[in-house]
Amino acid sequence: MTNKHVVTDTTASYKVSTKDGKEYDAKEISRDPSNDIAIIKIDVKGLKPINLGDSTNLKVGQFVIAIGTALGEFRDTVTTGVVSGLGRGITAGSSFESYVERLDDVIQTDAAINLGNSGGPLLNSSGEVIGINVAVAQGAQNIGFAIPINVVKDALNQFKQTGKFLAKPYLGVRYQAITQRTAIMNNVPQGMYVVEVVVGSPAEKAGIQIDDIITKIDNTQMTENTPLSDVLSKKKSGDEVNLEIWRNGEILKMKVALTDFKE
């Protein structure tokens, strides 16, 4: 398993290298249209799978370990740090590269994640995978991001059942989760703070604006443990959802028709 952006070129051929120095041709690659995830199939027996953990109950400050090929050169690089943020919504990649991904509910960590680390595991102190390293904040020091392993598990379960990845319903906002402590300190409600509204998205058409705080979706309260992406993952394209928005001290109610995610 790796990131989709690692194998984004559909005309290229790929190999998988194992720690013992052996290389295997990629026989088949399945790419998730919604998350930056891909599955590479190789023809080999006897490999030992690593245990997948649970990203539901992660806490800020929790110890983590990141493994990857730093800068595309230094194989099996191990770095350590902590979970430094949860419930982040980010844009990974750039318009000058071959991909731009909008990812919801990613894990922020200060374990050094460099270019080339993409697709490597983020582990807890028990050696269980709790995320897949996906991006680094350019121009910052030790701000990296990982896709929560529970998001990966859900995608894998869909793939096993249907033989393909399913497109996720799309709202079109980039956001940060407001914790209870942050909400109290700033005299605002808990929820998802809107950092960006994608042009032409359902969110923009419904009237959602930057600096809004999404507090509820269909009567489900938004918290760092119940982020927007969790609620949307249970919806499907075409569903109409009811949102409560906090804006400048007022509560607004909106209806939004979700669409398929398109890159």
TIBAKE-521176 format. One line per field, with one value per residue (C-alpha): residue number from 1; x, y, z negated; residue in three letters. Coordinates in nm, 3 decimals. Layout:
BEGIN
resi = c(NUM; ...)
x = c(X; ...)
y = c(Y; ...)
z = c(Z; ...)
resn = c(ALA; ...)
// end
This chain:
BEGIN
resi = c(1; 2; 3; 4; 5; 6; 7; 8; 9; 10; 11; 12; 13; 14; 15; 16; 17; 18; 19; 20; 21; 22; 23; 24; 25; 26; 27; 28; 29; 30; 31; 32; 33; 34; 35; 36; 37; 38; 39; 40; 41; 42; 43; 44; 45; 46; 47; 48; 49; 50; 51; 52; 53; 54; 55; 56; 57; 58; 59; 60; 61; 62; 63; 64; 65; 66; 67; 68; 69; 70; 71; 72; 73; 74; 75; 76; 77; 78; 79; 80; 81; 82; 83; 84; 85; 86; 87; 88; 89; 90; 91; 92; 93; 94; 95; 96; 97; 98; 99; 100; 101; 102; 103; 104; 105; 106; 107; 108; 109; 110; 111; 112; 113; 114; 115; 116; 117; 118; 119; 120; 121; 122; 123; 124; 125; 126; 127; 128; 129; 130; 131; 132; 133; 134; 135; 136; 137; 138; 139; 140; 141; 142; 143; 144; 145; 146; 147; 148; 149; 150; 151; 152; 153; 154; 155; 156; 157; 158; 159; 160; 161; 162; 163; 164; 165; 166; 167; 168; 169; 170; 171; 172; 173; 174; 175; 176; 177; 178; 179; 180; 181; 182; 183; 184; 185; 186; 187; 188; 189; 190; 191; 192; 193; 194; 195; 196; 197; 198; 199; 200; 201; 202; 203; 204; 205; 206; 207; 208; 209; 210; 211; 212; 213; 214; 215; 216; 217; 218; 219; 220; 221; 222; 223; 224; 225; 226; 227; 228; 229; 230; 231; 232; 233; 234; 235; 236; 237; 238; 239; 240; 241; 242; 243; 244; 245; 246; 247; 248; 249; 250; 251; 252; 253; 254; 255; 256; 257; 258; 259; 260; 261; 262; 263)
x = c(0.000; 0.126; 0.006; -0.166; 0.066; 0.366; 0.228; 0.033; 0.191; -0.028; 0.215; 0.514; 0.622; 0.689; 0.887; 0.856; 1.181; 1.186; 1.427; 1.635; 1.718; 1.488; 1.276; 0.936; 0.753; 0.418; 0.159; -0.140; -0.203; -0.543; -0.579; -0.837; -1.014; -1.107; -0.808; -0.436; -0.416; -0.306; -0.267; 0.023; -0.002; 0.323; 0.381; 0.554; 0.482; 0.601; 0.602; 0.502; 0.231; 0.257; -0.027; -0.274; -0.372; -0.669; -0.657; -0.991; -0.853; -0.530; -0.433; -0.227; 0.115; 0.110; 0.448; 0.481; 0.744; 0.767; 0.949; 1.026; 1.280; 1.372; 1.437; 1.398; 1.755; 1.790; 1.605; 1.458; 1.489; 1.328; 1.219; 1.026; 0.793; 0.442; 0.093; 0.084; -0.267; -0.580; -0.872; -0.673; -0.798; -0.514; -0.432; -0.140; 0.073; 0.068; -0.070; 0.287; 0.311; 0.115; -0.140; -0.335; -0.525; -0.769; -0.755; -0.981; -0.914; -0.541; -0.298; -0.041; 0.294; 0.632; 0.812; 1.031; 0.854; 1.049; 0.986; 1.022; 0.862; 0.521; 0.355; 0.558; 0.393; 0.331; 0.350; 0.255; 0.479; 0.343; 0.466; 0.114; 0.044; -0.182; -0.133; 0.026; 0.267; 0.130; 0.253; 0.479; 0.409; 0.650; 0.837; 0.762; 0.969; 0.855; 0.494; 0.401; 0.075; -0.050; -0.375; -0.543; -0.528; -0.903; -0.964; -0.736; -0.918; -1.255; -1.114; -0.967; -1.296; -1.476; -1.211; -1.239; -1.617; -1.648; -1.308; -1.272; -1.244; -1.561; -1.579; -1.665; -1.935; -1.790; -1.864; -1.568; -1.417; -1.074; -1.101; -0.941; -1.110; -1.172; -1.111; -1.314; -1.024; -0.973; -1.345; -1.355; -1.044; -1.181; -1.548; -1.663; -1.843; -1.670; -1.680; -1.495; -1.335; -1.351; -1.010; -1.097; -1.406; -1.340; -1.464; -1.764; -1.812; -2.143; -2.018; -1.968; -2.307; -2.475; -2.315; -2.051; -1.772; -1.416; -1.409; -1.744; -1.759; -1.961; -2.113; -2.362; -2.442; -2.785; -2.796; -2.453; -2.232; -1.890; -1.598; -1.235; -1.349; -1.644; -1.496; -1.675; -1.511; -1.655; -2.009; -1.968; -1.822; -2.164; -2.334; -2.345; -2.339; -2.673; -2.763; -2.888; -2.748; -2.854; -2.576; -2.562; -2.304; -2.173; -2.088; -2.005; -2.210; -2.511; -2.630; -2.723; -2.895; -2.818; -2.898; -2.621; -2.650; -2.335; -2.170; -1.906; -1.550; -1.357; -0.984)
y = c(0.000; 0.349; 0.696; 0.743; 1.032; 0.796; 0.591; 0.864; 0.802; 0.533; 0.486; 0.403; 0.063; 0.021; -0.209; -0.282; -0.316; -0.506; -0.455; -0.759; -0.588; -0.794; -0.626; -0.730; -0.600; -0.435; -0.664; -0.443; -0.099; 0.015; 0.386; 0.539; 0.831; 0.993; 0.949; 0.962; 0.583; 0.307; -0.070; -0.238; -0.611; -0.813; -1.184; -1.312; -1.537; -1.538; -1.164; -1.076; -0.806; -0.532; -0.489; -0.209; -0.009; 0.213; 0.586; 0.660; 0.740; 0.919; 1.201; 1.512; 1.449; 1.075; 0.929; 0.826; 0.685; 0.760; 0.536; 0.609; 0.690; 1.047; 1.269; 0.960; 0.864; 0.758; 0.427; 0.298; 0.636; 0.637; 0.956; 1.007; 1.270; 1.319; 1.371; 1.750; 1.796; 1.606; 1.665; 1.872; 1.937; 2.002; 2.046; 1.820; 1.872; 2.184; 2.307; 2.295; 1.920; 1.633; 1.618; 1.823; 1.639; 1.774; 1.547; 1.557; 1.460; 1.397; 1.352; 1.628; 1.520; 1.675; 1.349; 1.457; 1.369; 1.472; 1.450; 1.082; 0.967; 0.944; 0.605; 0.504; 0.406; 0.623; 0.390; 0.406; 0.289; -0.067; -0.084; -0.067; 0.143; 0.436; 0.634; 0.658; 0.949; 1.173; 1.533; 1.794; 2.164; 2.356; 2.640; 2.506; 2.310; 1.958; 1.986; 1.666; 1.486; 1.128; 0.966; 0.798; 0.419; 0.389; 0.584; 0.333; 0.038; 0.168; 0.208; -0.143; -0.294; -0.127; -0.257; -0.614; -0.610; -0.448; -0.493; -0.118; 0.200; 0.406; 0.781; 0.967; 1.233; 1.579; 1.901; 2.117; 2.280; 2.273; 2.296; 2.261; 2.102; 2.339; 2.156; 2.220; 2.409; 2.627; 2.696; 2.812; 3.029; 3.204; 3.216; 3.021; 2.686; 2.355; 2.250; 2.256; 2.594; 2.661; 2.760; 2.738; 2.694; 2.527; 2.725; 2.560; 2.312; 2.228; 2.427; 2.743; 2.702; 2.668; 2.991; 2.855; 3.107; 3.116; 3.167; 2.988; 2.716; 2.408; 2.296; 2.029; 1.806; 1.640; 1.695; 1.536; 1.766; 1.830; 1.765; 1.662; 1.303; 1.330; 1.524; 1.629; 1.354; 1.080; 1.207; 1.255; 0.905; 0.766; 0.969; 0.919; 1.146; 1.317; 1.320; 1.651; 1.731; 1.994; 2.210; 2.445; 2.721; 2.966; 3.300; 3.615; 3.510; 3.389; 3.035; 2.982; 2.676; 2.554; 2.262; 2.123; 1.863; 1.650; 1.548; 1.293; 1.385; 1.488; 1.552)
z = c(0.000; 0.083; 0.181; 0.515; 0.600; 0.574; 0.866; 1.044; 1.387; 1.543; 1.835; 1.613; 1.481; 1.109; 0.882; 0.511; 0.313; -0.016; -0.302; -0.200; 0.131; 0.353; 0.619; 0.752; 1.057; 0.988; 1.152; 1.088; 0.935; 0.806; 0.732; 0.498; 0.671; 0.338; 0.109; 0.184; 0.158; 0.398; 0.377; 0.558; 0.628; 0.649; 0.708; 0.393; 0.097; -0.262; -0.330; -0.686; -0.705; -0.963; -1.210; -1.148; -1.458; -1.536; -1.464; -1.635; -1.979; -1.889; -2.124; -2.066; -2.222; -2.155; -2.050; -1.683; -1.447; -1.073; -0.823; -0.459; -0.190; -0.276; 0.026; 0.245; 0.154; -0.210; -0.236; -0.563; -0.735; -1.082; -1.256; -1.579; -1.719; -1.847; -1.712; -1.697; -1.558; -1.458; -1.223; -0.974; -0.622; -0.378; -0.011; 0.083; 0.392; 0.606; 0.936; 1.071; 1.003; 1.151; 0.873; 0.622; 0.349; 0.095; -0.208; -0.512; -0.873; -0.839; -1.130; -1.185; -1.329; -1.407; -1.324; -1.032; -0.706; -0.398; -0.026; 0.055; -0.271; -0.103; -0.135; -0.440; -0.769; -1.073; -1.373; -1.740; -2.025; -1.985; -1.626; -1.479; -1.170; -1.262; -0.941; -0.596; -0.552; -0.279; -0.283; -0.439; -0.487; -0.266; -0.435; -0.785; -1.033; -1.121; -1.009; -0.830; -0.767; -0.750; -0.636; -0.939; -0.913; -0.975; -0.653; -0.479; -0.638; -0.513; -0.162; -0.175; -0.290; 0.002; 0.238; 0.106; 0.139; 0.482; 0.646; 0.683; 0.482; 0.449; 0.502; 0.184; 0.159; 0.196; 0.005; 0.111; -0.198; -0.357; -0.734; -1.076; -1.376; -1.669; -1.996; -2.309; -2.467; -2.159; -2.142; -2.506; -2.470; -2.161; -2.268; -1.961; -1.928; -1.862; -1.501; -1.170; -1.095; -0.719; -0.581; -0.211; 0.004; 0.339; 0.639; 0.803; 0.518; 0.345; 0.044; 0.251; 0.422; 0.081; -0.047; -0.288; -0.342; -0.473; -0.855; -0.897; -1.162; -1.067; -1.397; -1.287; -0.991; -1.006; -1.385; -1.436; -1.642; -1.487; -1.724; -1.682; -1.754; -1.512; -1.220; -0.906; -0.699; -0.927; -0.876; -0.501; -0.461; -0.555; -0.281; 0.094; 0.395; 0.446; 0.077; -0.062; -0.405; -0.660; -0.799; -1.093; -1.044; -1.304; -1.141; -1.337; -1.638; -1.442; -1.363; -0.999; -0.855; -0.505; -0.279; -0.059; 0.219; 0.221; 0.548; 0.652; 0.572; 0.885; 0.894)
resn = c(MET; THR; ASN; LYS; HIS; VAL; VAL; THR; ASP; THR; THR; ALA; SER; TYR; LYS; VAL; SER; THR; LYS; ASP; GLY; LYS; GLU; TYR; ASP; ALA; LYS; GLU; ILE; SER; ARG; ASP; PRO; SER; ASN; ASP; ILE; ALA; ILE; ILE; LYS; ILE; ASP; VAL; LYS; GLY; LEU; LYS; PRO; ILE; ASN; LEU; GLY; ASP; SER; THR; ASN; LEU; LYS; VAL; GLY; GLN; PHE; VAL; ILE; ALA; ILE; GLY; THR; ALA; LEU; GLY; GLU; PHE; ARG; ASP; THR; VAL; THR; THR; GLY; VAL; VAL; SER; GLY; LEU; GLY; ARG; GLY; ILE; THR; ALA; GLY; SER; SER; PHE; GLU; SER; TYR; VAL; GLU; ARG; LEU; ASP; ASP; VAL; ILE; GLN; THR; ASP; ALA; ALA; ILE; ASN; LEU; GLY; ASN; SER; GLY; GLY; PRO; LEU; LEU; ASN; SER; SER; GLY; GLU; VAL; ILE; GLY; ILE; ASN; VAL; ALA; VAL; ALA; GLN; GLY; ALA; GLN; ASN; ILE; GLY; PHE; ALA; ILE; PRO; ILE; ASN; VAL; VAL; LYS; ASP; ALA; LEU; ASN; GLN; PHE; LYS; GLN; THR; GLY; LYS; PHE; LEU; ALA; LYS; PRO; TYR; LEU; GLY; VAL; ARG; TYR; GLN; ALA; ILE; THR; GLN; ARG; THR; ALA; ILE; MET; ASN; ASN; VAL; PRO; GLN; GLY; MET; TYR; VAL; VAL; GLU; VAL; VAL; VAL; GLY; SER; PRO; ALA; GLU; LYS; ALA; GLY; ILE; GLN; ILE; ASP; ASP; ILE; ILE; THR; LYS; ILE; ASP; ASN; THR; GLN; MET; THR; GLU; ASN; THR; PRO; LEU; SER; ASP; VAL; LEU; SER; LYS; LYS; LYS; SER; GLY; ASP; GLU; VAL; ASN; LEU; GLU; ILE; TRP; ARG; ASN; GLY; GLU; ILE; LEU; LYS; MET; LYS; VAL; ALA; LEU; THR; ASP; PHE; LYS; GLU)
// end
